[in-house]
Amino acid sequence: MAKKAAALKNVEIELIRSVIGCKPNQRATVRALGLGKIGSKRTVVVSPQVSGMLRVVNHLIRVKELS
């Protein structure tokens, strides 16, 4: 039997703090999320991988749920 497809959830992430002075893995995570400069925004679909990335850099970003 096939599993039911989970409802996909979209969130908008915005970089609100600088990555200067952050650990290299946090800098790489911010770049992998597609954020560059402060104030840059990106809409992503939440998956287990993305939610883990958001948790690593939660002190640098703002997350807004989209309906």
LUMDO-554546 format. One record per residue (C-alpha): residue number from 1; residue in one letter; x, z, y. Coordinates in pm, 1 decimal. Example, Ala and Ser with C-alpha at 12.3 -4.5 7.8 and 13.67 -1.06 7.14 Angstrom:
% residues 2
@nr 1&rest A&xx 1230.0&zz 780.0&yy -450.0
@nr 2&rest S&xx 1367.0&zz 714.0&yy -106.0
END
This chain:
% residues 67
@nr 1&rest M&xx 0.0&zz 0.0&yy 0.0
@nr 2&rest A&xx 122.8&zz -84.7&yy 346.9
@nr 3&rest K&xx 162.5&zz 185.9&yy 606.0
@nr 4&rest K&xx -47.1&zz 168.3&yy 920.8
@nr 5&rest A&xx 141.4&zz 54.1&yy 1228.3
@nr 6&rest A&xx 201.2&zz 340.4&yy 1467.1
@nr 7&rest A&xx 79.3&zz 298.7&yy 1822.5
@nr 8&rest L&xx 371.5&zz 189.2&yy 2037.6
@nr 9&rest K&xx 436.2&zz 397.6&yy 2344.7
@nr 10&rest N&xx 602.0&zz 256.6&yy 2655.5
@nr 11&rest V&xx 794.8&zz 469.8&yy 2901.1
@nr 12&rest E&xx 971.8&zz 389.5&yy 3224.8
@nr 13&rest I&xx 1313.4&zz 549.1&yy 3265.3
@nr 14&rest E&xx 1497.7&zz 583.3&yy 3596.0
@nr 15&rest L&xx 1856.7&zz 691.6&yy 3653.3
@nr 16&rest I&xx 1845.2&zz 971.6&yy 3910.2
@nr 17&rest R&xx 2196.7&zz 1119.2&yy 3880.1
@nr 18&rest S&xx 2542.4&zz 968.5&yy 3869.8
@nr 19&rest V&xx 2738.8&zz 933.9&yy 3546.9
@nr 20&rest I&xx 3062.0&zz 1027.0&yy 3728.5
@nr 21&rest G&xx 3203.2&zz 1331.6&yy 3553.5
@nr 22&rest C&xx 2985.8&zz 1286.0&yy 3244.4
@nr 23&rest K&xx 3117.7&zz 1262.7&yy 2891.8
@nr 24&rest P&xx 3202.7&zz 912.9&yy 2767.6
@nr 25&rest N&xx 2922.5&zz 916.2&yy 2510.4
@nr 26&rest Q&xx 2669.1&zz 993.3&yy 2784.3
@nr 27&rest R&xx 2800.3&zz 707.2&yy 2998.3
@nr 28&rest A&xx 2771.9&zz 472.8&yy 2701.9
@nr 29&rest T&xx 2417.2&zz 591.0&yy 2632.6
@nr 30&rest V&xx 2310.2&zz 524.2&yy 2992.9
@nr 31&rest R&xx 2456.7&zz 171.9&yy 2971.9
@nr 32&rest A&xx 2290.8&zz 112.8&yy 2634.3
@nr 33&rest L&xx 1954.9&zz 207.3&yy 2785.7
@nr 34&rest G&xx 2009.8&zz -70.2&yy 3038.8
@nr 35&rest L&xx 2066.5&zz 149.3&yy 3342.4
@nr 36&rest G&xx 2349.3&zz 85.9&yy 3584.7
@nr 37&rest K&xx 2316.9&zz 224.8&yy 3934.8
@nr 38&rest I&xx 2126.1&zz 527.0&yy 4057.4
@nr 39&rest G&xx 1764.6&zz 428.9&yy 4109.9
@nr 40&rest S&xx 1766.8&zz 155.4&yy 3847.3
@nr 41&rest K&xx 1457.5&zz 148.8&yy 3625.9
@nr 42&rest R&xx 1377.7&zz 6.6&yy 3285.0
@nr 43&rest T&xx 1070.7&zz 5.2&yy 3064.6
@nr 44&rest V&xx 1138.0&zz 73.3&yy 2696.4
@nr 45&rest V&xx 933.3&zz 116.7&yy 2380.5
@nr 46&rest V&xx 981.9&zz 462.1&yy 2231.4
@nr 47&rest S&xx 1131.9&zz 467.7&yy 1883.0
@nr 48&rest P&xx 1326.4&zz 741.6&yy 1705.6
@nr 49&rest Q&xx 1652.3&zz 583.0&yy 1821.4
@nr 50&rest V&xx 1544.4&zz 557.9&yy 2184.4
@nr 51&rest S&xx 1402.6&zz 910.6&yy 2191.0
@nr 52&rest G&xx 1738.1&zz 1040.9&yy 2068.1
@nr 53&rest M&xx 1915.1&zz 850.0&yy 2343.8
@nr 54&rest L&xx 1676.9&zz 993.1&yy 2602.7
@nr 55&rest R&xx 1744.3&zz 1344.1&yy 2473.7
@nr 56&rest V&xx 2124.0&zz 1297.1&yy 2512.9
@nr 57&rest V&xx 2098.1&zz 1204.3&yy 2882.4
@nr 58&rest N&xx 1780.9&zz 1389.2&yy 2982.6
@nr 59&rest H&xx 1965.4&zz 1562.2&yy 3270.9
@nr 60&rest L&xx 2048.9&zz 1224.0&yy 3427.3
@nr 61&rest I&xx 1717.0&zz 1041.1&yy 3399.6
@nr 62&rest R&xx 1348.9&zz 1068.4&yy 3486.5
@nr 63&rest V&xx 1097.8&zz 955.5&yy 3223.5
@nr 64&rest K&xx 747.5&zz 840.1&yy 3316.0
@nr 65&rest E&xx 485.6&zz 757.1&yy 3053.3
@nr 66&rest L&xx 299.7&zz 432.2&yy 3100.4
@nr 67&rest S&xx -57.3&zz 399.0&yy 2983.9
END
